[in-house]
């Protein structure tokens, strides 16, 4: 039987990421179960690290099975995690509506994170790679006030305009096609 007091004394997450709609929200009520304000999914808000460590000590066969599973499905799990981080970052930057800031493109396959004042390459040259850049946004360690979302064509034109000045190009997103 599980001790009720031990369950209620769990630490709670203050910042929750919904795995269904990829939106980030604050757990203002500080309850064990939080409801996503966007898709209304009920999410467990407890930080489970201590519980998992204790469980793994008592059940070493679970850790062995997990290692086997991790070896078998590591690539697939990595792809799913990178896709999730990308979608969460898009929702963080765009305010839960991932569309191109220039033309209104809403195809997430075409969207990219753009540095508004340029300097994205300089950020990567300071010892960061794209994975750590994405993780910093995901974990809330990096502010997003100097970032926006642009589709690939708009991002290319934005780069060319920074380099050469105003160009005679205009991108139009046709939603009917």
C-alpha positions in Angstrom: 0.0 0.0 0.0 1.3 3.4 -0.9 1.7 6.0 1.8 -0.8 8.9 1.1 1.5 11.5 2.8 4.4 10.5 0.6 2.3 11.1 -2.5 1.1 14.5 -1.6 4.6 15.7 -0.6 5.9 15.3 -4.1 7.5 18.3 -5.7 5.4 19.8 -8.4 6.3 21.2 -11.8 5.8 24.9 -12.2 6.2 24.9 -16.0 4.3 22.1 -17.8 4.7 21.0 -21.4 1.6 19.3 -22.9 2.5 16.2 -24.9 -0.7 16.3 -26.9 -0.7 19.9 -28.2 2.9 20.9 -27.5 2.0 24.0 -25.6 3.8 25.3 -22.5 1.9 26.7 -19.5 2.4 27.5 -15.9 1.0 25.4 -13.1 -0.5 28.3 -11.2 -2.9 26.1 -9.1 0.0 23.9 -7.9 -2.1 20.9 -7.9 -1.0 17.3 -8.5 -3.0 17.2 -11.8 -3.1 20.2 -14.1 -5.4 20.8 -17.0 -3.9 22.0 -20.2 -5.7 25.3 -21.1 -5.4 24.7 -24.8 -6.5 21.0 -25.3 -7.9 20.3 -21.8 -5.8 17.2 -21.3 -5.1 16.3 -17.6 -1.4 16.1 -16.9 0.4 14.7 -13.9 2.4 17.7 -12.5 4.6 15.8 -10.1 8.3 15.6 -10.5 8.9 11.9 -10.5 12.7 11.6 -10.3 12.9 10.6 -6.6 10.1 8.1 -7.0 11.7 6.6 -10.1 15.1 6.3 -8.4 13.6 4.5 -5.4 11.5 2.2 -7.7 14.6 1.3 -9.8 16.5 0.4 -6.7 13.8 -2.0 -5.6 13.2 -3.4 -9.1 16.5 -3.8 -10.9 14.9 -5.9 -13.6 13.1 -2.8 -14.8 16.4 -1.0 -15.4 17.6 -4.0 -17.4 14.5 -4.1 -19.5 14.8 -0.3 -20.1 18.4 -0.6 -21.3 17.3 -3.3 -23.8 14.4 -1.2 -24.9 16.6 1.9 -25.2 19.1 0.0 -27.4 16.4 -1.2 -29.7 14.4 2.0 -30.1 17.0 4.7 -29.4 16.8 6.2 -32.9 13.0 6.3 -33.0 12.8 7.8 -29.5 15.3 10.5 -30.5 13.4 11.4 -33.6 10.2 11.7 -31.6 11.9 13.9 -28.9 13.5 16.2 -31.5 10.1 16.7 -33.2 8.4 17.4 -29.8 11.1 19.9 -28.8 10.8 21.6 -32.2 7.0 21.9 -31.9 7.2 23.2 -28.3 9.8 25.8 -29.3 7.5 26.9 -32.2 4.7 27.3 -29.7 6.9 29.2 -27.2 8.1 31.6 -29.8 4.9 32.2 -31.6 2.5 32.2 -28.6 0.7 28.9 -29.3 0.1 29.7 -33.0 3.0 28.6 -35.2 2.8 30.6 -38.4 5.3 32.6 -40.4 5.5 36.1 -39.1 5.9 37.4 -42.7 3.5 35.5 -45.0 1.3 33.5 -42.7 2.5 30.1 -43.7 1.2 27.5 -41.3 3.0 24.4 -42.6 5.3 23.4 -39.7 7.6 21.5 -42.0 8.6 24.8 -43.6 9.0 26.9 -40.5 12.3 27.9 -39.0 13.5 29.9 -36.0 14.9 33.3 -37.1 17.0 35.8 -35.2 15.3 39.1 -35.7 18.5 41.2 -35.6 20.7 38.5 -37.2 23.5 36.9 -35.3 22.3 33.3 -35.3 25.6 32.1 -36.7 27.5 34.0 -34.0 25.4 32.3 -31.3 26.3 28.9 -32.8 30.0 29.9 -33.1 30.2 30.6 -29.3 30.4 26.9 -28.6 26.7 26.1 -29.0 25.2 23.6 -31.4 21.7 23.6 -32.7 20.6 21.0 -30.2 21.7 23.0 -27.1 20.1 26.1 -28.7 16.8 24.3 -29.0 17.1 22.8 -25.5 17.8 26.2 -24.0 14.5 27.5 -25.5 12.7 24.4 -24.4 13.9 24.5 -20.8 13.3 28.3 -20.5 17.0 29.2 -20.1 17.0 31.4 -23.2 14.7 34.3 -23.8 12.8 34.4 -27.1 12.1 38.1 -27.5 14.8 38.4 -30.2 13.4 35.4 -32.2 10.5 34.8 -34.5 9.2 32.1 -36.9 9.7 32.4 -40.6 9.1 29.9 -43.4 12.2 28.9 -45.3 11.6 31.3 -48.3 10.9 34.2 -46.0 13.9 33.4 -43.9 16.1 33.4 -47.0 14.8 36.7 -48.2 15.2 38.1 -44.7 18.9 37.1 -44.8 19.4 38.6 -48.2 17.8 41.9 -47.2 20.0 42.1 -44.1 23.0 41.6 -46.4 22.1 43.6 -49.5 19.3 45.9 -48.4 15.7 46.0 -49.6 14.9 43.6 -52.4 12.0 43.5 -54.9 10.7 40.1 -53.7 7.5 39.4 -51.8 6.3 36.0 -50.6 2.6 35.1 -50.6 1.2 32.0 -48.9 -1.7 30.5 -50.8 -3.7 28.4 -48.3 -6.0 27.0 -51.0 -3.2 25.0 -52.9 
